[in-house]
Amino acid sequence: MKNPIYPLAEMIYKKRKAANKADSDTKVLKRLSALNPLGDIEKLYDSYQIKKTAAVLLIFVMGIVSVICSYLCSQREGRLTDGAQLFRNEWGAGDYKVILQAVTQEWSREIPFLVEERAFTENEKEQLLKQIYEDLPAVIKKENQDLDHVTGNLDLVSLMDGYPFRISWSCTDSSRIGRDGSVDRKGIKGEGMWEELTAKISGLGKEESFTYKVFLLPELSDEEEVFFEALKDELEAADSVGKSRKEITLPAGLDGRDIVWKEVKQNNTLFLLMLTLTGCVFVGRGMENDLERDCKRRKEQLIMEYPGFVSKLRLYLSAGLNVKNAFIRMKTDYGSQNKGKSNYLWEELKIVCYQMENGVMEEQAYQEFGRRCGEMRYRRLSFLLSVHLKQGNNQLLTLLAGEADNAQEDRRKMAKKMGEEAGTRLLLPMMMMLVVVMFLILMPAYLDFGSI
């Protein structure tokens, strides 16, 4: 989000710069130049200073607004009236804290004081109990006409707005009216049935129980429901009569109504389509993960192979071979060592040799070798080979010796890191094994204790 004070900050900075009061900060200029070597340093510096000025102005404005708000709040009407009176909040408005200052001729001290909300008198408690008894039926009836005509679920609340009581419910027949207010009217015959609903009220040191009469009306079956209930009975009768027959004859009509039977076939087309799309997404993601994992494996393998590669190159150069012949010889060696195995360094060596055999300049081939490998170590080695290609092997051998030592140290560090990672991955299986062992040890003891 753009700073809303940015235009003002830009105007202030331009005026300061025009008045030659905005001296350039050389340290900031150097850092901006290092981070953006190809950028316009002057524009970058101006943008940096404008953003800095805008941030300072924003903090300043927010601070001034906070100061004004704090001052206005401190000047509002206080809680203390007539010099020595504090008024309690009514019930439900909550407690409040006030800081009082007691001043005498000799001393003065600030005293924090909590003013609790007003408590009810005994008469008020009785009035509240009477009032909640009268108000509860209108709340718990929910969408029913009233408690004398219950056809749906009830709303058995545990708290009621405006009353400091907790309410718990019980019914003479919990299978008909549950504690959550669910109503089951199945099997009710005749005009209906009465149930007693008891509300236990507790709070403010008072406990009271109220009983309400609830009349549950029977379920009304319309003509359609009656027809299909009768049709189910006809199907069961047709099945029971023809148990020994191969076929079941379905009724062609009932109560003067013709019936056309159709088979509902399951269509899983949408499900299979969604499953296919989901599979495509997961497969695509899995292939991306595999590719990322292969790249990581290639990187690790090249790093692990680097010390041996540098040492072998130094050995061949010491034996009198030039760099090109050394690469060709190492390609042959890696090919014989990795028959049938995947080795990324061998593949890169083959590419270098093929390039040189097809007329590519050695310097270019070595540089592309380092670029393809992607690792800084190989880039550094390709640079050394390109620079010292025409200077003989003596100085190059010295540099390769140092490079081999550094590479060996890096390999040891990497092996240590991989070992630590492997140990961390083994931590979860070890914890699971510990839990299983503890379970096997403690379970027989628990069973023996339970049998005593």
Secondary structure, DSSP 8 states (H G I E B T S, - for coil): ---TTHHHHHHHHHHHHHTT-----HHHHHHHHHH-TTS-HHHHHHHHHHHHHHHHHHHHHHHHHHHHHHHHHHTS--S-BTTTB-----TTS--EEEEEEEE-SS-EEEEEEEE------HHHHHHHHHHHHHHHHHHHTTTSSBTTBB-S-----S--TT---EEEEEES-TTTB-TT--B--TT--TT-EEEEEEEEEEETTEEEEEEEEEEE------HHHHHHHHHHHHHHHHHHHTTTSS-----SEETTEE----------HHHHHHHHHHHHHHHHHHHHHHHHHHHHHHHHHHHHHHHHHHHHHHHHHHTT--HHHHHHHHHHHHHHHTTTS--HHHHHHHHHHHHHHTT--HHHHHHHHHHHH--HHHHHHHHHHHHTTTS-SHHHHHHHHHHHHHHHHHHHHHHHHHHHHHHHHTHHHHHHHHHHHHHHHHHHHHHHHHH-
